[in-house]
Amino acid sequence: MYPLDFSKKSTNIMCRKYIYIIPFFFLSSLSFSQALKERCNSLFDNLAYSDALKCYMHDYKLGDTTLTREIALCYKHLHDLDNAFVWYEKFIADTSQDIQSEDVFYYSELLISKGKYDEAVDWLNKYILENKAASDIEEIKEYTQEEYWEQLKVDSTNFAIEMLNINTKYSDVSLRFINDTTIVFTSNRSNAMFPKIDKWSNLPYYNLYSASLIDSSKHLFSEPTIFYDEKYHSGFASFTGDGKEMFFSKSLKTNKKHTLNIFSSTYTDEGWGEPVQFKHSDDNHTNLHPAISADGKYLYFASNKEGGYGGYDIYVSKRNSGGQWSVPRNLGEKVNTPGNEVFPTIQSDQLLFFSSDRHIGLGGLDIFSAKMSNHGLVDDIKNLGYPINSNLDDFNIKFNQDLTEGYFSSNRTGGKGKDDLYYVSVLKPTLFDFDIEGIIYDSLDNVVKDAIIALYDTAGALLHKTLSNDSGQYAIHEKIESKDVVLIARKKNYKTKIVPLEISPDKYNYTQDISIGLDTIIPTKAKENQLASSDNVKDPVMTEHLKEKIDELATTDSIVDNFKIPNVIYAYNSAEISDHHEGKFHKASDFMKKYPDMILTMSSHSDSRGSKEYNTKLSYRRSLVALQYLLKIGIPNDRIKIKWHGEDSLLNDCTDGVDCNEDQHQINRRTEFHFERN
């Protein structure tokens, strides 16, 4: 599925050549006449796996039964995993063979691709015992856990996959939109009556094709036409957000050797300009799969240059204001492994997709996501799971900005050709980490405690609410859907403050420090310069539903202030609610049902007769009875708070030692109702 140029610097690395890369571009040209002159190993070392297989099979049939490993590897590199599995089993079963640790790992991968997870775990455990110092050994240990394989399929109903109408019997991969309706993709289909043929594969060279979206509901595209024609291989284009600059891979032939590197081209009124080679690519290494950020500042790509972690690693280079590219930075060992990491796709400054054969998945190449910090440190590597990933090769995914739909490439069974293009839709909303904190101030720069801070979506639905503490601090840590939200801070006698928050759904999380200044309704002597946090606050995304919610907040604040329920009064030494007080609870219930975000606090008290300890317990019993009554008539527990104060909050002077009559004592035996907005 894509070409790799493997050196002989490491036998182990050489054994992990990408079968899914070879059909795209070959990097070492070998004619048929040369194949006749050289023996099997030379063919294999020069990536001519088809001819090498014929050579090995010829010798095997003549009696050299030690070639099972070489035959298995040829099939693996030719992407015939069924035959690779058959021959690797023969190799493993031959006790005379010298089985290397990498053979153990390869065999476990083939077992995974066949769905034999239990057996694969046994071989992975064998690999772990033999390679305790391997850089990725801790990650491999995770793959031996039973729940890992189940987790890869837990979101299987979250995606719908459809094959595109522009696929052919050849390889069709790497779809990108230039604008709302025009796509560019890579294919080795024939584009002429006498196409240019790659002598190594006996197939046409890869080129860039374009097509138009003619039915978005059915994901139908027009008949493709050639987009960018090169003498040899070209493909895997990536475009800046404005569609004016293109980065792509193309091969050059120098000294009878094909090398694959990265080039860019700029669009003008006269069309696409002459390709310019990326500064940090060279003819001694393969640099491929470029992915440019929308703003054109960051270029991600795969390379087998020295100093990496394995076969192919992913790198990033930054372009400065003068147009110069920085020395590429390796993304590090959390992304890159002793295997191959390829096909990077930059979604945002916080989200990267890539494919790997070493971060173990369901088989072959799997697609992974990586969380980044502003194109910097990488963390939280996650397998996208089934059905995006299959037991074969899945790669080169690209989502829209909302992460609701996208396109990827795969050679899974059921397709039209060697590799096919697929559409994927996300059926369930994607949740993102939402972490904000700050301080609530008033216009004199004093902290405001017990202010209500609520997070709403633009439909007016409450997502989260909290209160500022005694220091005016608040924090919200939630997982929310990808949508615009508004933060509303409010408290009685202060003007409600509305802060719109633009949450880009293609970011892994939203983390901000948001302090909010509240202006008092009653005029106070304010500072000459009020809070910076209230400056330059944009108008919120005001939908009809959200406007109704904000109007309702203001209206019900006034209603709450004016809505009163008389106290419930108790008999001496009793927590029983008398019949003529039950109506007060029904009145409270009706009010709370009418305003579903209302919270009720009930505070219960006693008179001063008896010990302090006894009176505290008695007021607690009264609060419990009041709570149980409201629960019985349909108010949920999470909307009710209770407090008990004993004799600490008397309404008159009837304290211990004071002579009061029964009516005066009865005033203090009460439950009070206090309503507030959630």
RAQUI-V213357 format. One record per helix or strand of 2 or more residues. SS is the DSSP state (@ for helix, = for strand). FROM is the first residue (numbers start at 1). LEN is the number of residues. If there is no record, write none. Layout:
ss=<SS & SS>
from=<FROM & FROM>
len=<LEN & LEN>
//
This chain:
ss=<@ & @ & @ & @ & @ & @ & @ & @ & @ & @ & @ & @ & = & = & = & = & = & = & = & = & = & = & = & = & = & = & = & = & = & = & = & = & = & = & = & = & = & = & = & = & = & = & = & = & @ & @ & = & @ & = & @ & @ & = & @ & =>
from=<11 & 19 & 32 & 40 & 49 & 65 & 81 & 101 & 117 & 137 & 146 & 156 & 159 & 171 & 182 & 197 & 203 & 207 & 220 & 225 & 234 & 245 & 257 & 271 & 276 & 287 & 298 & 313 & 329 & 341 & 351 & 366 & 378 & 394 & 405 & 419 & 431 & 452 & 462 & 473 & 485 & 497 & 509 & 516 & 532 & 544 & 568 & 579 & 598 & 612 & 637 & 640 & 662 & 670>
len=<5 & 4 & 6 & 6 & 13 & 13 & 13 & 13 & 14 & 7 & 6 & 3 & 5 & 7 & 6 & 2 & 2 & 9 & 2 & 4 & 6 & 10 & 12 & 2 & 2 & 6 & 6 & 7 & 2 & 8 & 6 & 7 & 6 & 6 & 6 & 8 & 12 & 6 & 6 & 9 & 6 & 5 & 5 & 3 & 3 & 19 & 2 & 16 & 7 & 21 & 3 & 5 & 5 & 8>
//
